[in-house]
Amino acid sequence: MFTPRARVPFRESLLAWFRQFQRDLPWRRTKDPYRIWISEIMLQQTRVAAVIPYYERFLERFPNVQALAEAPQEEVLRLWSGLGYYSRARNLQAAAQQIVARHGGEFPLDEESILALPGVGSYTGAAILSIAFGARRAVLDGNVARVLARLGAIRGDLRETKPWQSLQKTADELLDPQSPCDWNQAIMELGAIVCTPRAPQCLLCPVNKFCRARQSGEPESYPAKRKKRDAVQITLAAAVFWTAEGKTLLLPPPRAKNGKPAADDVATLVSRMWHFPTVAVRENPPEELRSFLGGILSSKNGELSLEPLGKVRHAVTYRNVTVLPFRARTARLPAIRGAKRIPLKELSTLPVSNLTRKIGRAALAELAHAVAKA
């Protein structure tokens, strides 16, 4: 894409821009590999603005590898709750425990050991090595791939093996060997705030004179948009028990099933965390929910009165989920093995998914409406 001579002004232009205009982000104020690792995992498929408060709270509670390794998993998930993609949190703790067991609690310095950590792939490994240790490793993620595709006017599906390998080679060639830390952050920053998927700000781009996509007059057409998987429509019904005192009942995190779960697998949709009694439904939501509850409740509870609450919409990758919550009226919360009784307003004290949070908000809104009418 660039001759060795052309790389010099390209690097100088991008680095000068980054050093003048980079965002002040908390993980840019440290070289601690532990903190950089935490930030990189949190930033996967998540906006910077959403990550910052989680990052700060997480590190306040788990300031080092040992603290994270020794913490109850439920507490790790509770502090991650709302950030999504909860396998990241589980992998983080598993990796912290591996660092303690194999490396004496010191973050490893070599690439092989870093890549052996659960949840760490080639991109995350390169980011940690370059930012924390100054290693000459070029990062390649979605933002960087888009920048490189526009610079070279590259079409096609970038995620296919051969194009991705070619982009990695280009990223390796462009990497500034004198400033790998700043370089990687600069090209990621460019993709995040200037060379965006839609409406790229080409006039503000510090390297626009090198960009073939801009020269074509259609920068947004590069790279070609990936074909999205057809959406699957899923309907769930959830029972929200709550008493006159405002307490509700949550079921314990379900175990993962063997094999690939179905699209409407409830354990997956609630991220294997605490949740309201929930079941996938097809024809008659209240009756199917009632049948599900009959399997987990004692016959002493008798016939349940189910009152519909407001619908909840939720999206998980290719799944569009509609949740039909029902208030289960009861004077006393039923006894279910492993279940927890907590105030409905205090869902955040347990690790719960965004789906469960939305159901809780719908129930609280209905409760507030009932109180206002009274």
C-alpha positions in Angstrom: 0.0 0.0 0.0 2.9 2.4 0.8 6.5 2.4 -0.3 9.0 2.7 2.5 9.6 6.3 1.6 5.9 7.1 1.7 5.5 5.6 5.1 7.5 8.3 6.8 5.2 11.3 6.1 2.2 9.1 6.7 3.4 8.1 10.1 4.4 11.7 10.9 1.0 13.1 10.0 -1.0 10.5 11.9 1.2 10.7 15.1 1.3 14.5 15.1 -2.5 14.5 14.9 -2.9 11.9 17.7 -0.5 13.6 20.1 -2.4 16.9 19.7 -6.0 15.7 19.6 -6.2 12.3 21.4 -9.0 11.8 23.9 -8.1 11.9 27.6 -9.1 8.3 28.6 -8.3 6.8 31.9 -6.4 3.8 30.5 -4.1 6.2 28.6 -2.7 7.5 31.9 -1.0 4.2 32.8 1.5 1.6 31.5 0.3 -1.0 33.9 -0.4 -4.1 31.8 -3.2 -5.2 34.2 -5.1 -2.0 33.7 -4.5 -1.9 29.9 -5.7 -5.5 29.7 -8.9 -4.7 31.6 -9.6 -1.7 29.3 -9.0 -3.7 26.1 -11.4 -6.5 27.2 -14.1 -4.0 28.2 -13.7 -2.1 25.0 -14.5 -5.1 22.8 -17.7 -4.4 21.0 -18.5 -1.6 23.5 -18.5 2.2 23.2 -15.8 4.1 25.1 -18.4 6.3 26.9 -20.1 3.2 28.3 -16.8 1.6 29.4 -15.3 4.5 31.4 -17.6 4.2 34.5 -17.3 0.4 34.5 -13.6 0.5 34.2 -13.2 2.9 37.1 -15.6 0.9 39.4 -14.0 -2.4 38.4 -10.5 -1.2 39.2 -11.5 0.4 42.5 -12.8 -3.0 43.6 -10.1 -5.2 41.9 -7.0 -3.0 41.8 -4.7 -5.9 40.9 -4.6 -9.4 39.5 -4.7 -11.0 42.9 -7.8 -9.2 44.0 -9.6 -10.2 40.7 -8.4 -13.8 41.0 -9.6 -14.2 44.6 -13.0 -12.5 44.3 -16.3 -14.4 44.2 -17.3 -14.8 40.6 -20.8 -13.4 41.5 -19.1 -10.1 42.6 -17.1 -9.9 39.4 -20.3 -10.4 37.4 -22.2 -7.9 39.5 -19.7 -5.2 38.7 -19.8 -6.1 35.0 -23.6 -6.2 35.0 -25.0 -4.0 32.3 -21.8 -4.0 30.2 -22.9 -7.1 28.2 -21.0 -10.0 26.7 -20.5 -11.6 30.1 -18.1 -14.3 28.9 -15.6 -11.5 28.9 -15.9 -11.1 32.7 -15.7 -14.8 33.3 -12.6 -15.1 31.0 -11.0 -12.1 32.8 -11.2 -13.9 36.2 -10.1 -17.2 34.7 -7.1 -15.4 33.2 -6.3 -13.6 36.5 -6.3 -17.0 38.3 -4.0 -18.4 35.6 -1.6 -15.4 36.1 -1.5 -16.1 39.8 -1.1 -19.8 39.4 1.5 -19.8 36.6 3.2 -16.4 36.9 3.2 -15.7 40.6 0.7 -12.9 40.2 2.9 -10.9 37.9 1.4 -10.1 34.5 3.4 -12.0 31.9 5.8 -10.2 29.6 6.1 -12.6 26.7 3.7 -13.0 23.8 3.2 -16.7 24.2 2.1 -16.4 27.8 -0.2 -13.5 27.1 -1.9 -15.2 24.2 -2.4 -18.3 26.4 -4.7 -16.3 28.7 -8.4 -17.0 28.4 -10.2 -14.4 26.3 -7.0 -12.9 24.8 -6.6 -13.1 21.0 -4.1 -11.7 18.6 -5.6 -8.2 18.7 -5.7 -7.9 22.5 -2.2 -9.5 22.8 -0.8 -6.9 20.4 -2.5 -4.1 22.2 -1.1 -5.1 25.6 2.4 -5.8 24.3 2.7 -2.5 22.4 0.9 -0.2 24.8 2.3 -1.6 28.1 5.7 -2.8 27.0 6.5 -0.9 23.8 6.7 -4.1 21.7 6.6 -3.8 18.0 3.2 -5.5 17.5 0.6 -4.0 15.1 -3.0 -4.2 16.2 -5.8 -5.1 13.8 -9.4 -4.8 14.8 -12.5 -3.6 13.0 -11.7 0.1 13.2 -8.1 -0.4 12.0 -9.2 -2.7 9.2 -11.7 -0.1 8.0 -9.0 2.6 7.9 -6.6 0.4 6.0 -9.4 -0.7 3.5 -10.2 3.0 2.8 -6.5 3.9 2.5 -6.1 1.2 -0.1 -9.6 1.3 -1.6 -10.0 -2.4 -0.7 -13.4 -4.0 -1.3 -14.7 -7.4 -0.3 -15.3 -9.1 3.0 -12.4 -8.1 5.2 -13.0 -10.8 7.7 -12.3 -13.6 5.3 -8.9 -15.2 6.0 -6.9 -14.0 3.1 -8.0 -10.3 3.2 -7.5 -10.2 6.9 -4.0 -11.7 6.7 -3.2 -9.1 4.0 -4.5 -6.3 6.2 -2.4 -7.6 9.1 0.7 -7.5 6.8 -0.1 -3.9 5.9 -0.6 -3.0 9.5 2.8 -4.6 10.4 4.5 -2.6 7.6 2.9 0.7 8.6 3.7 0.3 12.3 6.1 3.0 13.5 8.9 1.0 15.0 10.0 3.9 17.2 6.5 4.6 18.7 4.5 1.4 18.6 2.4 2.4 21.6 1.3 5.8 20.2 1.0 4.4 16.7 -1.4 1.7 17.5 -3.6 4.0 19.6 -3.4 6.6 16.9 -4.7 4.4 14.1 -7.4 3.0 16.4 -8.4 6.6 17.4 -8.6 7.6 13.7 -11.0 4.7 13.0 -13.1 5.5 16.2 -13.7 9.2 15.8 -12.8 10.3 12.2 -12.8 7.4 9.8 -16.2 6.1 11.1 -18.3 3.5 9.4 -20.9 6.1 8.3 -20.2 9.7 7.4 -16.4 9.7 7.7 -15.0 13.1 8.4 -12.6 13.1 5.6 -11.9 16.9 5.8 -10.6 16.5 9.3 -8.5 13.4 8.6 -4.8 14.0 9.1 -3.9 11.4 6.4 -6.6 12.2 3.8 -4.1 12.9 1.1 -3.0 9.3 1.3 -6.5 7.8 1.0 -7.6 6.2 -2.2 -11.2 5.8 -1.0 -11.5 9.6 -0.6 -9.9 10.1 -4.0 -12.6 7.9 -5.4 -15.3 10.3 -4.1 -17.1 7.5 -2.3 -15.2 6.7 0.9 -18.2 5.3 2.7 -18.5 2.5 0.1 -15.2 1.1 1.4 -15.1 -1.6 2.7 -18.1 -3.4 1.4 -20.8 -3.9 4.1 -21.0 -7.3 5.5 -24.1 -9.3 5.0 -26.0 -9.5 8.2 -27.5 -12.7 9.5 -31.2 -12.9 9.2 -32.9 -11.8 12.5 -34.6 -14.4 14.6 -37.8 -13.3 16.4 -38.1 -14.7 20.0 -40.9 -14.3 22.5 -40.3 -14.9 26.2 -42.7 -14.7 29.1 -41.4 -13.8 32.6 -43.1 -13.9 36.0 -42.4 -11.0 38.3 -43.4 -11.9 41.8 -43.7 -9.0 44.1 -45.2 -8.5 47.5 -46.9 -5.6 49.2 -43.4 -4.9 50.7 -41.9 -4.6 47.2 -39.9 -7.8 47.3 -39.4 -10.0 44.3 -38.0 -13.4 43.6 -35.0 -14.3 41.3 -33.9 -17.7 40.1 -30.2 -18.6 40.4 -27.9 -18.5 37.4 -28.7 -21.5 35.1 -25.9 -23.8 34.0 -24.7 -23.9 30.5 -26.0 -26.8 28.4 -23.9 -29.2 26.5 -23.7 -28.4 22.8 -24.7 -25.3 20.9 -27.8 -23.7 22.6 -30.9 -22.9 20.6 -31.6 -19.3 19.7 -34.3 -19.0 22.3 -32.3 -20.7 25.1 -33.2 -18.8 28.2 -29.9 -19.5 30.0 -28.1 -17.8 27.1 -30.5 -14.8 26.9 -30.2 -14.1 30.6 -26.4 -14.5 30.3 -26.4 -17.3 32.9 -27.1 -14.8 35.6 -29.8 -14.2 38.2 -33.2 -13.8 36.5 -36.9 -13.7 36.8 -38.7 -17.1 36.1 -38.6 -17.0 32.3 -39.6 -19.3 29.5 -39.7 -19.2 25.7 -43.3 -19.2 24.5 -45.0 -19.6 21.1 -48.8 -19.7 21.2 -50.3 -18.9 24.6 -47.8 -16.9 26.8 -49.8 -16.9 30.1 -50.6 -20.5 29.9 -47.1 -21.6 28.9 -45.7 -19.5 31.7 -48.2 -20.9 34.1 -47.2 -24.4 33.1 -43.5 -23.6 33.5 -44.1 -22.2 37.0 -46.1 -25.3 37.9 -42.9 -27.3 37.4 -40.8 -25.2 39.8 -43.5 -24.2 42.4 -45.0 -26.3 45.2 -48.6 -27.3 44.8 -49.2 -25.4 48.0 -49.0 -22.1 46.1 -52.2 -22.9 44.3 -53.5 -21.1 41.2 -51.5 -18.0 40.3 -53.0 -14.8 39.1 -50.9 -13.4 36.2 -51.4 -9.8 35.3 -49.7 -8.5 32.1 -47.1 -5.7 32.4 -45.7 -3.6 29.7 -43.8 -5.4 26.8 -40.0 -5.3 26.9 -37.9 -5.2 23.7 -34.4 -6.5 23.7 -31.8 -7.4 21.0 -28.9 -9.9 21.3 -26.7 -10.2 18.2 -29.1 -11.7 15.6 -32.0 -12.2 18.0 -34.9 -9.8 18.4 -36.5 -10.6 21.7 -39.9 -9.6 22.9 -40.5 -10.2 26.6 -44.0 -10.4 28.0 -43.7 -9.8 31.8 -46.5 -10.8 34.1 -47.0 -9.8 37.7 -47.6 -12.9 39.8 -49.7 -11.8 42.7 -48.9 -13.5 45.9 -49.1 -12.6 49.6 -45.9 -14.5 50.3 -43.1 -15.3 47.9 -43.0 -19.0 47.0 -40.2 -21.2 48.3 -37.9 -22.2 45.4 -34.6 -23.9 46.0 -31.7 -21.5 45.4 -33.9 -18.5 44.7 -33.3 -15.2 46.2 -35.8 -12.7 47.7 -34.8 -9.1 47.3 -36.5 -5.7 47.0 -37.5 -5.2 43.4 -35.7 -1.8 43.5 -32.4 -3.5 44.4 -31.8 -5.7 41.3 -28.4 -4.2 40.8 -27.2 -5.8 44.1 -27.0 -9.1 42.2 -25.4 -9.9 38.8 -28.2 -9.6 36.3 -28.3 -9.2 32.6 -29.6 -6.2 30.7 -32.7 -8.3 29.8 -33.5 -8.8 33.5 -32.9 -5.1 34.2 -35.4 -4.2 31.5 -38.0 -6.5 33.0 -37.4 -5.1 36.4 -37.8 -1.5 35.1 -41.1 -2.5 33.4 -42.4 -3.9 36.7 -41.3 -0.8 38.7 -43.0 1.5 36.2 -46.2 -0.5 36.6 -45.9 -0.3 40.3 -45.3 3.4 40.3 -48.4 3.8 38.0 -50.5 1.8 40.4 -49.4 3.9 43.4 -50.1 7.1 41.5 -53.6 5.9 40.6 -54.2 5.0 44.3 
